[in-house]
Amino acid sequence: MLKFIELERDRLTQELPEILHLRSILWNITRITDNGAGIALIAINNALEKKQNMLKRQDNEF
């Protein structure tokens, strides 16, 4: 998704240079997408770590 947003940002910046605030808006959208990707990565890692810890506890019970 981040790559798509970056490509669209670049395309719009080239096609519509006359819109004064477009660059700022697109930069902020890119930042939001980047932050969302970082949050998703952290959430996935946390979920995998919890699952791994649960499996370790189950192994220790037997």
C-alpha positions as CSV (number, residue, x, y, z in Angstrom):
1,M,0.0,0.0,0.0
2,L,2.8,2.4,0.9
3,K,4.4,1.9,-2.6
4,F,1.1,2.6,-4.3
5,I,0.6,5.8,-2.3
6,E,4.2,6.9,-3.2
7,L,3.6,6.3,-6.9
8,E,0.3,8.1,-6.9
9,R,1.9,11.0,-5.0
10,D,4.6,11.3,-7.6
11,R,2.2,11.1,-10.4
12,L,-0.2,13.7,-9.0
13,T,2.7,16.1,-8.2
14,Q,3.8,15.9,-11.8
15,E,0.4,16.1,-13.4
16,L,-1.0,18.9,-11.2
17,P,1.8,21.2,-10.2
18,E,-0.6,24.2,-10.2
19,I,-2.4,23.1,-7.0
20,L,-0.4,24.9,-4.4
21,H,-1.1,22.7,-1.3
22,L,-1.1,19.4,-3.2
23,R,2.5,18.5,-2.3
24,S,1.8,19.1,1.4
25,I,-1.4,17.0,1.4
26,L,0.3,14.2,-0.5
27,W,3.3,14.3,1.9
28,N,0.9,14.0,4.9
29,I,-1.0,11.1,3.3
30,T,2.4,9.3,2.7
31,R,3.3,9.8,6.3
32,I,0.0,8.4,7.5
33,T,0.5,5.4,5.3
34,D,4.0,4.9,6.5
35,N,2.9,5.1,10.2
36,G,0.1,2.7,9.5
37,A,2.5,0.2,8.0
38,G,4.8,0.6,11.1
39,I,1.9,0.0,13.5
40,A,0.8,-3.1,11.5
41,L,4.3,-4.5,11.7
42,I,4.4,-4.0,15.4
43,A,1.0,-5.6,15.9
44,I,2.0,-8.6,13.8
45,N,5.2,-9.1,15.7
46,N,3.4,-8.8,19.0
47,A,0.8,-11.4,17.9
48,L,3.5,-13.8,16.8
49,E,5.5,-13.3,20.0
50,K,2.4,-14.0,22.2
51,K,1.7,-17.2,20.1
52,Q,5.3,-18.3,20.6
53,N,5.1,-17.7,24.3
54,M,1.9,-19.7,24.6
55,L,3.4,-22.6,22.7
56,K,6.5,-22.5,25.0
57,R,4.2,-22.6,28.1
58,Q,2.3,-25.5,26.7
59,D,5.5,-27.4,26.0
60,N,6.7,-26.8,29.6
61,E,3.4,-28.2,31.0
62,F,4.0,-31.6,29.4
